[in-house]
Every structure is written in structure tokens, then in C-alpha cells.
Amino acid sequence: MQTTSRSEPRPATCYPSRVSTLRDGWEESARDWIAWARKPGFDSYWRFHRDQFLEIVPPAGRRTIDVGCGEGRLSRDLKARGHVVVGVDGSQTLVDAAREADPSIEVHCADAAKLPLESACADLVVAFMSLHDVDDLDGALAEIARVLEPKGTLALAVVHPINSAGKFASDDPNAPFVLEESYLDRRRYTDRFERDGMRMTFHSIHRSLDAYSRALERAGFVIEAIREHKSPAGTVRASGWDRVPLFLHVRARRG
């Protein structure tokens, strides 16, 4: 399984992925991600994205599983809000960092499509910016459904498919947004960022909204809420992203 992912608009250049699996790519980028994710106020998680996501997350219940917990920043924030959190991530480096940051939170290194947890052990699963970073989406959602109790809730956030499908034609605030390739086709890609002396490479898969919806249906989920989030004006450097959604949030109920 992978970790939380890109918190900025896509750069001008999107590269084909050269790693064999997305999980391998995230382990390769783990040290960079720890530094990137833990710099307060550096990315949109701190500025606005976490709070947007928490609007669709139910209150603390019996147990919350954080699938794609990364270095653990969301797990720690959920714990502070009363959740009993279990984190899972595919990168051992990120799991070690999460454990070190808060040893009281249970964290496992495992693939999202093979969760090391008992069936029906939780009433809530969060997958914050992680499902676009898994190779086997159907397998991951099947496992999430398995570990949820009947009528349990999944709250997920992914890069909005519009975001991963294209870019603005120029830096002009009124520039048109252009699809680079077919919106409907699944494809692997790599985004590389360098800002304020920090570097980060994100390994992801573009999937359409239809692909996410059908995968949720196959896993037995019923969608309760869909939110498309743009960046508040002045919060990202690339112009135009206050009129095109950066993120997609979904709350779904296990049947």
C-alpha cells in the first residue's frame, strides 16, 4: 500500500512512471515525503485540505483504520479528535516514521489489497490521498469492505481526476484547462516537484470518476456524499486552480 499523496496542482511536466509498482516508488520517495509532509504550512494539508476532508469524516467510533497512513500526520490528527486509530502503509520507511512520531498508534506495513486485520474490526476506514497510489484498486476496496463492520463507513480523498488528466495552457489566470490524454483511460504517471529547496516525486495512477464509482460498487459500497474541492484563492502557486477542482472526496457506506 502507499501513502498520502500530492497536495499541490500537477506540474507542467508529467513523466511516465519507471518503477515496477507504485509501492516501490513510494518507498523510494519516503524520506523526501517525510520532510515534505512534516513541514508545517508547507502544503495544502496544513492550509486547507485536512479541514475540508474532515467535514465528511464521521465522529470517532469503535475503531478507525487509516489506509495509506504514510508518516502518520492524519492518524495523529484523528487521534487528537478522539479516534482509536490503526494505520497501514506499504512503505516500511514511512511506517517506521509513523511509529516513531507516536508509538501509541498501532501501525502495520502491508499492501492495501492484503490488510493484516480481522474482518469487521472497524466502523470507519479513511483513505486520505492514497487510493490513486495503489496498483490494485479493486483489491484494496475489497479489503476495506472486509475489515469494515456492516454499514461501516469509508471516507476517501484522491487527486481529482480532472487534476490528473490535464493542465492549464499557460500561467495566465484565465488560461483554458486542457486534457493532455484521454480522461477515461487508466494510466500510470509520475509528478516531480521542487519548491523552497525541497524535492518530492509522486507515483500515481490516473483513474476517471467512473472508474472510482464502479470500483466502489463492485466492493459493495453505496456512495453517500461526493465533494469536489478547489483551492481557496491565494493558497496555491499555480494560477487557475481556484476554478478547477484539486481533490475529490467521497463518503461511502458498506452494504
C-alpha positions as CSV (number, residue, x, y, z in Angstrom):
1,M,0.0,0.0,0.0
2,Q,1.0,3.5,-0.5
3,T,0.9,6.8,1.4
4,T,-0.8,10.1,1.2
5,S,0.0,11.8,-2.0
6,R,0.2,15.1,-3.9
7,S,-1.1,18.2,-2.2
8,E,-0.4,20.6,-5.0
9,P,-1.6,21.0,-8.6
10,R,0.2,19.0,-11.1
11,P,3.4,20.4,-12.5
12,A,3.8,21.4,-16.1
13,T,5.5,18.1,-17.0
14,C,4.1,14.7,-16.1
15,Y,6.6,11.9,-16.5
16,P,5.8,8.2,-17.3
17,S,6.4,6.0,-14.2
18,R,9.6,3.9,-14.3
19,V,9.1,2.0,-11.0
20,S,7.7,-1.6,-11.2
21,T,5.0,-0.9,-8.7
22,L,3.6,2.2,-7.0
23,R,4.5,0.7,-3.7
24,D,8.2,0.6,-4.7
25,G,8.0,4.2,-5.9
26,W,6.7,5.4,-2.6
27,E,9.4,3.5,-0.7
28,E,11.9,5.2,-2.9
29,S,10.5,8.6,-2.2
30,A,9.7,8.0,1.5
31,R,12.5,10.2,3.0
32,D,11.5,13.1,0.8
33,W,7.9,12.7,1.7
34,I,8.6,12.7,5.5
35,A,10.4,16.0,5.2
36,W,7.7,17.4,2.8
37,A,4.7,16.3,4.9
38,R,6.1,17.4,8.2
39,K,7.0,20.9,7.3
40,P,4.1,22.9,8.9
41,G,2.2,25.1,6.5
42,F,4.2,23.8,3.5
43,D,1.4,22.1,1.5
44,S,-2.3,22.2,1.2
45,Y,-2.8,19.6,4.0
46,W,-1.9,22.3,6.5
47,R,-3.5,25.2,4.7
48,F,-6.9,23.8,3.9
49,H,-7.2,20.2,2.7
50,R,-7.3,18.4,6.0
51,D,-10.1,20.5,7.3
52,Q,-12.1,20.0,4.0
53,F,-11.7,16.3,4.3
54,L,-12.7,16.1,8.0
55,E,-16.1,17.6,7.0
56,I,-17.1,14.2,5.6
57,V,-15.5,12.1,8.3
58,P,-17.9,10.7,10.9
59,P,-17.2,11.3,14.6
60,A,-15.0,8.8,16.4
61,G,-16.5,5.4,17.0
62,R,-15.1,2.0,17.8
63,R,-12.0,1.9,15.6
64,T,-10.7,3.9,12.6
65,I,-8.3,2.4,10.1
66,D,-6.1,4.8,8.2
67,V,-5.3,3.1,4.9
68,G,-2.3,4.8,3.4
69,C,-1.3,6.5,6.6
70,G,2.2,7.5,5.4
71,E,4.3,9.1,8.1
72,G,1.1,9.4,10.2
73,R,0.1,13.0,10.2
74,L,-3.6,12.3,9.6
75,S,-3.6,9.4,12.1
76,R,-2.2,11.8,14.7
77,D,-4.8,14.4,13.9
78,L,-7.6,11.8,14.1
79,K,-6.3,10.5,17.4
80,A,-6.4,14.1,18.7
81,R,-10.1,14.1,17.8
82,G,-10.8,11.0,19.8
83,H,-10.4,8.3,17.2
84,V,-8.8,4.9,18.1
85,V,-6.6,4.7,15.0
86,V,-4.8,1.8,13.3
87,G,-2.5,2.9,10.5
88,V,-1.5,0.8,7.5
89,D,1.1,1.7,4.8
90,G,3.1,-0.2,2.2
91,S,6.4,1.7,2.9
92,Q,8.4,0.3,5.8
93,T,10.3,3.6,6.0
94,L,7.0,5.6,6.4
95,V,5.6,3.0,8.9
96,D,8.8,3.4,11.0
97,A,8.4,7.2,10.9
98,A,4.8,7.0,11.9
99,R,5.6,4.7,14.9
100,E,8.4,7.0,16.0
101,A,6.2,10.1,15.9
102,D,3.5,8.5,18.0
103,P,4.3,5.0,19.5
104,S,0.8,4.8,20.9
105,I,-0.8,4.4,17.4
106,E,-0.8,0.9,16.0
107,V,0.8,0.8,12.6
108,H,1.3,-2.0,10.1
109,C,3.4,-2.3,7.0
110,A,1.2,-4.1,4.4
111,D,-0.3,-3.9,1.0
112,A,-3.8,-2.2,0.8
113,A,-5.1,-5.3,-1.0
114,K,-4.0,-7.5,1.9
115,L,-4.7,-5.8,5.2
116,P,-3.4,-7.6,8.3
117,L,-6.6,-7.0,10.2
118,E,-9.6,-9.1,11.3
119,S,-12.8,-8.9,9.3
120,A,-15.4,-6.4,10.6
121,C,-12.9,-4.9,13.1
122,A,-13.7,-1.3,12.4
123,D,-16.6,1.1,11.9
124,L,-14.6,3.6,9.9
125,V,-11.9,3.5,7.3
126,V,-10.2,6.6,6.0
127,A,-8.1,6.6,2.8
128,F,-6.8,10.1,2.5
129,M,-4.9,10.7,-0.7
130,S,-3.9,7.1,-1.1
131,L,-6.2,5.1,-3.4
132,H,-4.8,6.8,-6.5
133,D,-1.4,5.4,-5.3
134,V,-2.4,1.8,-5.3
135,D,-1.9,-0.6,-8.2
136,D,-4.9,-2.8,-7.3
137,L,-7.9,-0.6,-6.5
138,D,-10.4,-3.4,-6.6
139,G,-8.3,-5.4,-4.2
140,A,-7.9,-2.5,-1.8
141,L,-11.6,-1.7,-1.8
142,A,-12.5,-5.3,-1.3
143,E,-10.2,-5.4,1.8
144,I,-11.6,-2.2,3.1
145,A,-15.1,-3.6,2.8
146,R,-13.9,-6.8,4.6
147,V,-12.4,-5.0,7.6
148,L,-15.5,-2.8,8.0
149,E,-18.4,-3.9,10.0
150,P,-21.8,-4.0,8.2
151,K,-23.0,-0.4,7.5
152,G,-19.4,0.8,8.3
153,T,-18.2,4.0,6.5
154,L,-15.3,4.7,4.1
155,A,-14.2,8.3,3.8
156,L,-11.7,8.8,0.9
157,A,-9.8,11.6,-0.8
158,V,-8.0,11.3,-4.1
159,V,-6.4,13.7,-6.6
160,H,-9.4,14.9,-8.6
161,P,-9.5,13.1,-12.0
162,I,-9.6,16.4,-13.7
163,N,-6.4,17.4,-11.9
164,S,-4.6,14.2,-13.0
165,A,-6.0,14.4,-16.6
166,G,-4.6,17.8,-17.7
167,K,-3.1,21.2,-17.1
168,F,-3.6,24.8,-17.8
169,A,-2.4,26.0,-21.2
170,S,-0.4,28.8,-19.6
171,D,0.2,30.7,-16.4
172,D,-2.5,33.3,-17.4
173,P,-5.2,33.3,-14.7
174,N,-7.8,32.9,-17.5
175,A,-6.0,30.2,-19.4
176,P,-8.1,27.3,-20.6
177,F,-7.6,23.9,-18.9
178,V,-6.5,21.3,-21.4
179,L,-6.8,17.5,-21.2
180,E,-3.4,16.0,-22.1
181,E,-4.7,12.5,-22.8
182,S,-8.0,10.6,-22.7
183,Y,-9.7,11.4,-19.5
184,L,-11.3,7.9,-19.4
185,D,-8.2,5.8,-19.8
186,R,-6.3,4.5,-16.8
187,R,-2.6,5.3,-16.8
188,R,0.4,5.5,-14.5
189,Y,2.3,8.7,-14.2
190,T,5.0,10.4,-12.0
191,D,4.9,14.0,-10.9
192,R,8.1,15.8,-9.7
193,F,8.1,18.9,-7.6
194,E,10.9,21.1,-6.3
195,R,10.0,24.0,-4.0
196,D,11.8,26.0,-1.3
197,G,14.7,23.7,-1.5
198,M,12.6,20.5,-1.1
199,R,12.0,17.8,-3.6
200,M,9.3,15.2,-4.0
201,T,8.3,12.6,-6.6
202,F,4.8,11.3,-6.6
203,H,3.9,8.0,-8.2
204,S,0.2,7.6,-9.1
205,I,-2.5,6.3,-11.4
206,H,-5.0,8.4,-13.2
207,R,-8.5,7.0,-13.0
208,S,-11.7,8.6,-14.1
209,L,-14.6,9.3,-11.7
210,D,-16.5,6.5,-13.4
211,A,-13.6,4.1,-12.6
212,Y,-13.7,5.0,-8.9
213,S,-17.5,4.8,-8.8
214,R,-17.6,1.4,-10.4
215,A,-14.9,0.0,-8.1
216,L,-16.8,1.2,-5.1
217,E,-19.9,-0.5,-6.5
218,R,-18.1,-3.8,-7.1
219,A,-16.9,-3.7,-3.5
220,G,-20.4,-3.3,-2.2
221,F,-20.3,0.3,-1.2
222,V,-23.1,2.8,-1.6
223,I,-21.9,6.4,-2.1
224,E,-23.4,8.9,0.4
225,A,-21.6,12.1,-0.4
226,I,-19.3,13.5,-3.1
227,R,-17.4,16.7,-2.7
228,E,-15.2,18.5,-5.4
229,H,-12.7,20.8,-3.7
230,K,-10.9,23.7,-5.4
231,S,-8.1,25.6,-3.7
232,P,-9.1,28.7,-1.8
233,A,-7.8,31.8,-3.7
234,G,-4.2,32.5,-3.0
235,T,-3.4,29.1,-1.4
236,V,-1.5,27.5,-4.3
237,R,1.1,29.0,-6.6
238,A,-0.3,27.8,-10.0
239,S,-2.9,30.2,-11.3
240,G,-6.4,28.9,-12.2
241,W,-6.7,26.3,-9.5
242,D,-9.4,28.3,-7.8
243,R,-11.8,27.3,-10.6
244,V,-10.8,23.7,-11.3
245,P,-11.1,21.1,-8.5
246,L,-7.9,19.8,-7.0
247,F,-9.4,17.0,-4.9
248,L,-12.3,14.6,-4.8
249,H,-13.8,13.5,-1.5
250,V,-16.2,10.6,-1.2
251,R,-18.1,9.1,1.8
252,A,-19.5,5.6,1.2
253,R,-21.3,3.1,3.3
254,R,-20.7,-0.6,3.2
255,G,-23.8,-2.5,2.3
